[in-house]
Amino acid sequence: MYSCGQLFSRAIKKHRPLIFKRALSSTLRTHQNLVNNETKEKVHFPGAVNSYFTSKMQFIQSVDAIPTYQVMDKTGQVLDPAQEPQVSQDFATKIYKDMITLNIMDLILYEAQRQGRIGFYITHYGEEAYIGSAAALDIKDVIFGQYREAGVLLYRGFGLDQFMNQCYSNELDNGKGRQMPVHYGSKELNFQTISSPLATQIPQAAGAAYALKRAGKKNCVMCYFGEGAASEGDFHAALNLAATMNRNNGFAISTPVMEQYKGDGIASRGIGYGIDTIRVDGNDVWGVFNVTRAARQLAVEENRPVLIEAMTYRVGHHSTSDDSSAYRSKTEVENWKRLDNPLVRLRKWLENKGWWSEEKEKNFRVEIRKEILETFNTAERLQKPSVTELFNDVYDRLTPNLIAQKQELKNLIEKYPNHYSLKMFRNSGEDL
């Protein structure tokens, strides 16, 4: 799930009026039909200003399903030429190359975790099209991710060495080894550091967006989260304050969406909060790009929050701590990989333009795999950060209790040197 403006879900720009009308019109019509009012007298109570009085008693359980916006079908064919974004060859191929890079990096780091070389990893298989949302944003737009948004950082210029250093928690890790692997962050790229607790980034993003608004800056906040996070209270608190982007990949870890909620997905909740809402094919990179671009326009120019629900499918396990074969069949997963692959869809679109070929595909995959492996091997050989980093950066200066804890650790290491070897740490503990 994504969110923009004063949170993000996934959004557009060029054909914004048409698209948002399409997303909302069927729901509004259904409400009008259900009212079936006779008097046409509008309700005067402040909590339901668009309602009408009726003499018919009806309990409403559902409305027409919200449509899913799409630019390309599964074969990469554009359905409506008016919706095809006018982008350059370099722009389009960069997105595709980043999708391939992310895919290969996932494969290498997932296997590294299985070999015990890093402690944890989360893949992006099947969801790579969200990089289209990164392409529609400004570099100064602030990102609040969940933990499956490495592609946004990649698109913004986060280096392969930075990914590897973070996953290895080595001495060059920007987080100084204090975070779990894949909990990336970058002040330079306006990407807030990932945190493990579910949904905490959503109200934070709403607050950050409000700060941008008060400062008069022409930027927005993009918040990514999954449908599992939308079951948390933080989601509702944030929507009450702003708007968001949600990626619905079918599973909250091991819980299928049909067991998480009743009703029409997450998008219907945005309408309930009076937020501009749209649902998009999350495997269609240009659909995601268009929707994000339009949502950003609403957020920046009109100070309106937007909820985007990007419908996709998580092909990989939730994380290296999960075995998805316990709750879904391998046949189901293979069918999704074969029938609706975001990379295949964009590749066919590029080939139809004459911008990509089998030779380019082969050469790039060989080159980028070599580059990823080189940075991987370099990161693995580096030392861990100094153990003193355990105490730094909490306060401007060490407090008395931290000084005491630091001394206690030093005494413990000196007492049991065979149990606490510091050879793999920078300075070998001599700076304690």
Buried (B, 14 or more C-beta within 10 A) or exposed (E): BBBBBBBBBBBBBBBBEEBBEBBBEBBBEBBEEBBEBEEEEEEEEEEEEEBBEBEEEEEEEEBBBBBBBBBBBBEBEBEEEEBBBEBEEEEBBBBBBBBBBBBBBBBBBBEBBEEEEBEBBBBBBBBBBBBBBBBBBEEEBBBBBBBBBBBBBBBBEBEBBBBBBBBBBBBBBBBBBBBBBBBBBBEEBBBBBBBEEBBBBBBBBBBBBBEBBEEEEEBBBBBBBBBBBBBBEBBBBBBEBBBBBBBBBBBBBBBEBEEBBEEBBBBBBBBEBEBBBBBBBBBBBBBBBBBBBBBBBBBBEEBBBBBBBBBBBBBBBBBBEBEBEEBBEEEEBEEBBEEBBBBBBBBBBBBBEEBBEEEBBEEBBEEBBEBBBEBBEBBBEBBBBBBBBBBBEEEEEBEEEBEEBBEEBBEEBEEEEEEEEBEEBBBBBEEB
